[in-house]
Amino acid sequence: MLEKDMYDSWKSRMELYMLNRQHGRMILESVEQGPFLWPTVEEDGLTRLKKYSELSAAEAIQADFDVKATNIILQGLPPEVYALERECKLYYEFDQFTYRKGETLHDFYLNVT
């Protein structure tokens, strides 16, 4: 498990590892600034996320570095921490699979199909 008192050491090691990679500064900035917020586009009155092919060159680069940064972090975590992260996602998805007060049976059916 990743111990609290080892966090600073782990953080320093991860930062150095990222900086040592090709385009390391950009990867580290991706971690420090948070995930790339995919832009939206309005099409036929509906708003949707842009496809990767629709991103500008700068946006595509930022999206790519987010993927690299996430990969580096996940590879640096002990397996039990990664398992906890996956478990949290599973619990979140399970919580979304519930009936909400005031929701019709048809609405519930549409949410789960």
N, C-alpha and C positions, 0 to 999 in steps of 0.2 A: 504494500500500500504506500502511496505517496504521503509521507509524514509531513506535518506542518512545519517542523523545525528544519526539514530538508528542502522546503520550497525555494528559498533563496538560492541555494546551490543548484537545484534543478533548473530554475529560471535562468541563471547565468550560463549554465551549460547549453541550454536550448538556444539562448540568444547567440552565443558564440558559434554554435553549430549552424544556425541560420545564416549568420554573417559570413560563414566560410563557404556557403553554397553560391553557385552562380546567381547573380542578381540578389544576393543576400540582404542588402539594405532594403530593397523593395519588399522582400518576403517579410522581414521583421516589421516594416511599416504596416504591412497588411495585418499583422497580429496586433500591433499597438493601436491601430485606428479602428479595429473591429471589422466585421465581415462586410463584403461588398454588397451594397443595396442595389439589387437589380432594378434598372429603370423600367418604367412602364410605357406602353404605347396605347393610344386609343384607336380602336379599329371597329368600324360599324357600330358605334355607340357603346362598345364594350371596352373596358380597360383590362389589359393583360400584360404580363411580364414580357419583355423583349426576349426573343430567341438569341442564342449566342451569336448566330450569324448576323444579327441586326445591331449588335453592340458596336460602338465606335472603337477605333484601335486602342485608345487609352482604357476604355471600359473593359475590353477583352483582356488586356494585359493585367489589369487589376483583378479580374475574375480568375485568371490563371494563377496569379500569385496567391490568392486566397486558397485555392485548392492545394497548392504546394505547401503553404503554411499550415493548413489543417492536417495534411498528411504528415508533416514533420512532427507536429505536436502529438498526434495520435500514435505515431511510431515511438515517441519518447515516453509514453505512459506505460506503466506496468500493466500486464494483462488484466489484473483484477480491477484497476481503475477504469479501463476501457469497458469492461463488462458492466460496471456500475453505470457508466454513461449510456450504454445500450439499454440497460434495464430501465433507466429513467425515461428514455424515449418510449419504451414499450408501455410503461405505466401511463404516460401522457396520452398515447394513442388509445389505450383502454379507457381512460377517463372520458375521452371524446365520444366513446361508443355508449352513450347513456341517453336516456329519455330526459328531456328538459321540461320543466313545469310549463303548462300552457301549449305545449307542442302537440299537434295532432298525430295520430298514428301514421298518416300518410307522410307528414313532414319527417317523422323519425325514419320511416322506410327509405325516403329519399336520401337522408344523411348517411345511411349505412350501405347503400347500394351504389 
